[in-house]
Amino acid sequence: MHTTDPQPVMAPSNILAMLLVGALLAGALLLPVPEQAKPLMVAVGLWPGSEPWVLAREQGALNPSQVRLVEINWTSAAMRAVGNRVVDAAILSLDEVILQVRQGYPLKVVMVTDISRGADVLLVKPGIASVGDLRGRRVGYEPRTAGSWLLGRALAGAGLELGDIHPVVLNPTETQEAFDKLPIDAIVCTDPWPLRLGRLQPIYDSSQPGAAVVRVLAVHAAALTDHQQALTHLVQTYGSWAEKLRDGGPTLDPILRREGVSAEGFRDTLDKIEMPSLQQNRLWLRRQDDWLASLFLELQESLPTETTTVREVKAEEVFDSTLLEGLP
């Protein structure tokens, strides 16, 4: 009689072990793969006050895994981007932040980057001697931005209103082309554009009493929680590289190419800009020094109300010194 060798029988304990392993493997395949942490996205424009971060990036001092600079030269676009959290932070003027918060965007001011005392300018074509001569003239500017606010102050000082001029809405990057191709008599712009439009004459700028333009790092409130470490790195980097920016030298070459100006022209611009220390920032945002809070109130009272139900925005709900507390 032919017999066959008996087939090995797997012990019940081994069968159970294999089933458990299979179940674990199947479960692992169904688990989502954890996403790599996204870097902090910061909108920067073509403005000298942004350059400490650009210089730090070029020199390898800004950690790309933590912070990514996104160039947005149209201020209105930067305002919308940070308000809707397309980016996490942006350099905006204090009046621009107030306008955004009024509309319900949850922005926080975590530091003052710079104070323009002459780098924001109203330029005119030859033959226009004063702001009063702008009545009935075509003036280019970007609405709802610091340029609009500066123009309003200039006109008010001459007894004029926005309704007395013909406004031309401009993206700052269109400045040069606009003067070459459009019948524009004047334009509000910031450095480096006045340096590139040397044939035009300044008749009003942010060095005038009460006309200084304060720019800040505005952060979407949610990013303060999601990117606290990256934001601290960003703020600390600005404090150290603002000084290096003023030192000049060959390391500035990428900045000069980006701005499209000479080293001498860039130094002249920096002379019109104050970059406060982190220590001074801490005093302002804690409201231990009242200057910034007082300016916040003055700006809010001077800004036009677009509706009859605009609520008052308090400095304490916008200022946030958290990132500065642990810094020297």
Buried (B, 14 or more C-beta within 10 A) or exposed (E): EEEEEEEEEEEEEEEEEEEEEEEEEEEEEEEEEEEEEEBBBBBBBBBBBBBBBBBBBBEEBBBEEBBBBBEBBBBBBBBBBBBEBBBBBBBBBBBBBBBBBBEEBBBBBBBBBBBBBBBBBBBBBEEBEEBBBBBEBBBBBBEBBBBBBBBBBBBEBBEBEBEBBBBBEBBBEBBBEBBEEEEBBBBBBBBBBBBBBEEBBEBBBBBBEEBBBBBBBBBBEEBBEBBEEBBBBBBBBBBEBBEBBBEBEEEBEBBBEBBBBEBEBBEBBBEBBBBBEBEBBBBBBEBEBEEBBEBBBEBBEEBEEEEEEBEEBEBEEBBBBEBBEEEE
